Amino acid sequence: MSTFSFLQDSKEDAAFRRDAREWFEENLPKELRGWSVRPPPELITPWHRKLFEKGWIAPHWPTEYGGTNMPLTQRLILQEESGRIGAPVLSRQALGHIGPILMRYGTTQQKARHLPKMLSGEVHWCQGYSEPNAGSDLASLRTRADLDGDQFVVNGQKIWTTWAHHAHWMYALVRTDQDAPRKQAGISLILIDLATDGITIRPIKTIADDEEFCEVFFDNVRVPAGNLIGEMNAGWTVAKALMDHERIGNASPQLAIDGLDRLKKIARATGAMDDPVFQDKITRIELDILAQAAVFAHTVELANADMPIGAGSSFIKLVGTDTVQEIGDLLLEAVGSHGADLEAIDTPDGPIDAGGFFRQARRNSIFAGTSEIQRSVTAKRVLGLP
Ligand SMILES: Cc1cc2nc3c(=O)[nH]c(=O)nc-3n(C[C@H](O)[C@H](O)[C@H](O)COP(=O)(O)OP(=O)(O)OC[C@H]3O[C@@H](n4cnc5c(N)ncnc54)[C@H](O)[C@@H]3O)c2cc1C
């Protein structure tokens, strides 16, 4: 069987792919297939649990922390098969972002307390980085945490915090030194239990008609000093390492593979596929996904070997974003005047949501660092431009 990673499956991998496809078919409930937005916690948590019980929830984690150390080819196969069947993309905040950071910078107690519940899905996490005046220029953040005995007192506001209204914990960047000579130097990363007094969470409705993110307000919120990750005032270094993980995760080909599958089904149903020019566009997308998967595999391999990926995380996020947005554009082209429909479109392969995918894809060029910023980083650090 062929893969999206330029590799022909070995005998062992082909058997793994067959098992994975069969398992997804048997275990992924029909109502969880083909979502364009994130399904609500009551639907997604049991699916998380199922993957956990199967041992596939964090195949990239080392075995000492409950992962599998699964070979890269098989991890990619899992991504491909998830995409093919239209499985929802799981929240990455815990397993993809703060989990690996805790493994590297956390204390033994922090790891023991938090990692197992991230795997089992008992505890949901959110990322408190962006603020109303600190997005691309994140180091300008102003939410402050002042030490008072063995507690921080947190005051300020975060915004665009994905799933804060469903999360139990937040990892947050806060200013712990107001007088640091460089704004990056006075920042720390802390873990905040969202059940603490003084926290207000307000969901924000998006154009895709969901409440994916929130505003979060902190009013004299007391956080144990033991919730600091890494060194005090060294949060910027930790934050950058976390953003590398975030960008790599966002470049996974799963969403593109799901989008391509929708595109082919819709194009067959509407007749767009009969047009050779349209067929050519689909072929180009297929080639782009091949390229994306190859770059993704290479970057994951470097990251796993603890080798520096440098500006690779910016480049790969850019490639993944462009591909997914092109698929969204082609979906709209294929459905013509139905592009604005909020309901899924009926096809002989079942109802398919095209407009939702398009709207969802618009977000990719903003979160985890906008495409403009990633282009600047790539220009400077990869191409060496001034
Ligand atoms: C779906 C979604 C989920 C998100 N989830 C989270 C989350 O969970 N946690 C969190 O902390 N944040 C989250 N964010 C916020 C996201 O990280 C920020 O929106 C992003 O970093 C951009 O910041 P901003 O919105 O303040 O835009 P700004 O930084 O104000 O940028 C506005 C525009 O100006 C451009 N621009 C800015 N500076 C430059 C420059 N130097 N050169 C060229 N162009 C520039 C940008 O590219 C953009 O087009 C999420 C965003 C989205 C869309």
The ligand as an SDF file (V2000), in Angstrom:
LIG
                    3D

 53 58  0  0  0  0  0  0  0  0999 V2000
   -8.3540   29.6560   15.8090 C   0  0  0  0  0  0  0  0  0  0  0  0
   -7.3620   30.3480   16.6890 C   0  0  0  0  0  0  0  0  0  0  0  0
   -6.9890   29.7470   17.8840 C   0  0  0  0  0  0  0  0  0  0  0  0
   -6.0830   30.3950   18.7120 C   0  0  0  0  0  0  0  0  0  0  0  0
   -5.7580   29.7810   19.9080 N   0  0  0  0  0  0  0  0  0  0  0  0
   -4.9240   30.3990   20.7570 C   0  0  0  0  0  0  0  0  0  0  0  0
   -4.6380   29.8060   22.0280 C   0  0  0  0  0  0  0  0  0  0  0  0
   -5.1320   28.7330   22.3600 O   0  0  0  0  0  0  0  0  0  0  0  0
   -3.8140   30.4660   22.8590 N   0  0  0  0  0  0  0  0  0  0  0  0
   -3.2280   31.6590   22.5350 C   0  0  0  0  0  0  0  0  0  0  0  0
   -2.4600   32.1770   23.3360 O   0  0  0  0  0  0  0  0  0  0  0  0
   -3.4940   32.2640   21.3340 N   0  0  0  0  0  0  0  0  0  0  0  0
   -4.3230   31.6580   20.4570 C   0  0  0  0  0  0  0  0  0  0  0  0
   -4.6220   32.2570   19.2360 N   0  0  0  0  0  0  0  0  0  0  0  0
   -4.0990   33.5910   18.9580 C   0  0  0  0  0  0  0  0  0  0  0  0
   -3.0050   33.6180   17.9070 C   0  0  0  0  0  0  0  0  0  0  0  0
   -1.8100   33.0800   18.3780 O   0  0  0  0  0  0  0  0  0  0  0  0
   -2.8350   35.1030   17.4960 C   0  0  0  0  0  0  0  0  0  0  0  0
   -4.0470   35.4920   16.8830 O   0  0  0  0  0  0  0  0  0  0  0  0
   -1.6910   35.2960   16.5340 C   0  0  0  0  0  0  0  0  0  0  0  0
   -0.4690   35.1190   17.1900 O   0  0  0  0  0  0  0  0  0  0  0  0
   -1.7280   36.7130   15.8940 C   0  0  0  0  0  0  0  0  0  0  0  0
   -1.8080   37.6830   16.8640 O   0  0  0  0  0  0  0  0  0  0  0  0
   -2.9350   38.8330   16.7970 P   0  0  0  0  0  0  0  0  0  0  0  0
   -4.2540   38.1830   16.6110 O   0  0  0  0  0  0  0  0  0  0  0  0
   -2.7440   39.7060   17.9790 O   0  0  0  0  0  0  0  0  0  0  0  0
   -2.6360   39.6410   15.4530 O   0  0  0  0  0  0  0  0  0  0  0  0
   -1.5350   40.7610   15.2640 P   0  0  0  0  0  0  0  0  0  0  0  0
   -0.2440   40.3170   15.8300 O   0  0  0  0  0  0  0  0  0  0  0  0
   -2.0890   42.0540   15.7320 O   0  0  0  0  0  0  0  0  0  0  0  0
   -1.4110   40.7770   13.6920 O   0  0  0  0  0  0  0  0  0  0  0  0
   -2.3990   41.3830   12.8330 C   0  0  0  0  0  0  0  0  0  0  0  0
   -1.9210   41.2410   11.3920 C   0  0  0  0  0  0  0  0  0  0  0  0
   -0.6850   41.9560   11.2280 O   0  0  0  0  0  0  0  0  0  0  0  0
    0.3290   41.0840   10.7370 C   0  0  0  0  0  0  0  0  0  0  0  0
    1.6110   41.4030   11.3730 N   0  0  0  0  0  0  0  0  0  0  0  0
    1.8470   41.6460   12.6860 C   0  0  0  0  0  0  0  0  0  0  0  0
    3.1560   41.8830   12.8920 N   0  0  0  0  0  0  0  0  0  0  0  0
    3.7700   41.7620   11.6960 C   0  0  0  0  0  0  0  0  0  0  0  0
    5.1300   41.8750   11.2680 C   0  0  0  0  0  0  0  0  0  0  0  0
    6.1230   42.1390   12.1090 N   0  0  0  0  0  0  0  0  0  0  0  0
    5.3900   41.6830    9.9370 N   0  0  0  0  0  0  0  0  0  0  0  0
    4.4080   41.4050    9.0590 C   0  0  0  0  0  0  0  0  0  0  0  0
    3.0990   41.2870    9.4150 N   0  0  0  0  0  0  0  0  0  0  0  0
    2.7840   41.4620   10.7070 C   0  0  0  0  0  0  0  0  0  0  0  0
   -0.1070   39.6850   11.1380 C   0  0  0  0  0  0  0  0  0  0  0  0
    0.4530   38.7100   10.2690 O   0  0  0  0  0  0  0  0  0  0  0  0
   -1.6250   39.7860   11.0120 C   0  0  0  0  0  0  0  0  0  0  0  0
   -2.0080   39.5960    9.6660 O   0  0  0  0  0  0  0  0  0  0  0  0
   -5.5230   31.6460   18.3650 C   0  0  0  0  0  0  0  0  0  0  0  0
   -5.8910   32.2320   17.1440 C   0  0  0  0  0  0  0  0  0  0  0  0
   -6.8020   31.6090   16.3300 C   0  0  0  0  0  0  0  0  0  0  0  0
   -7.1890   32.2630   15.0370 C   0  0  0  0  0  0  0  0  0  0  0  0
  1  2  1  0
  2  3  1  0
  2 52  2  0
  3  4  2  0
  4  5  1  0
  4 50  1  0
  5  6  2  0
  6  7  1  0
  6 13  1  0
  7  8  2  0
  7  9  1  0
  9 10  1  0
 10 11  2  0
 10 12  1  0
 12 13  2  0
 13 14  1  0
 14 15  1  0
 14 50  1  0
 15 16  1  0
 16 17  1  0
 16 18  1  0
 18 19  1  0
 18 20  1  0
 20 21  1  0
 20 22  1  0
 22 23  1  0
 23 24  1  0
 24 25  2  0
 24 26  1  0
 24 27  1  0
 27 28  1  0
 28 29  2  0
 28 30  1  0
 28 31  1  0
 31 32  1  0
 32 33  1  0
 33 34  1  0
 33 48  1  0
 34 35  1  0
 35 36  1  0
 35 46  1  0
 36 37  1  0
 36 45  1  0
 37 38  2  0
 38 39  1  0
 39 40  1  0
 39 45  2  0
 40 41  1  0
 40 42  2  0
 42 43  1  0
 43 44  2  0
 44 45  1  0
 46 47  1  0
 46 48  1  0
 48 49  1  0
 50 51  2  0
 51 52  1  0
 52 53  1  0
M  END
$$$$
